[in-house]
Amino acid sequence: MMDHKGYLGTVEYDAEAKLFHGDIVNIRDVITFQGTTVEEIENAFKDSVDDYLVWCKEEGAAPEKPYSGKFNLRLPPELHKELAVRAKKLRMSINGFVEKAITDELAAIR
């Protein structure tokens, strides 16, 4: 993946067209880019992000933020209960408990 100003782009190669094409994966707005070389695709990616930000500014619209830090998590009621009880016993919020669990898990797979 490529990263520019927090926006993440993925690239695929179309062997028939002999063309790289990609899109931004961490927002709902559709931003695409293409090129025939690695240098072209990298530049096209950065240009697409920058063009998107300029367009938003000109339109008076807030650009989508790649990650807000918020996400919804749906759990079975019994798991929710177990989570709440465990967090309380550890004197943590549910959010703090989940954040630590995710952080620990991600660290373990790095």
ABEGO torsion letter per residue (X at the ends): XBBBGGBBBBBBBBAAAGBBBBBBAABABBBBBBBABAAAAAAAAAAAAAAAAAAAAAAGBBBBBABAGBBBBBBBAAAAAAAAAAAAAAGBBAAAAAAAAAAAAAAAAX
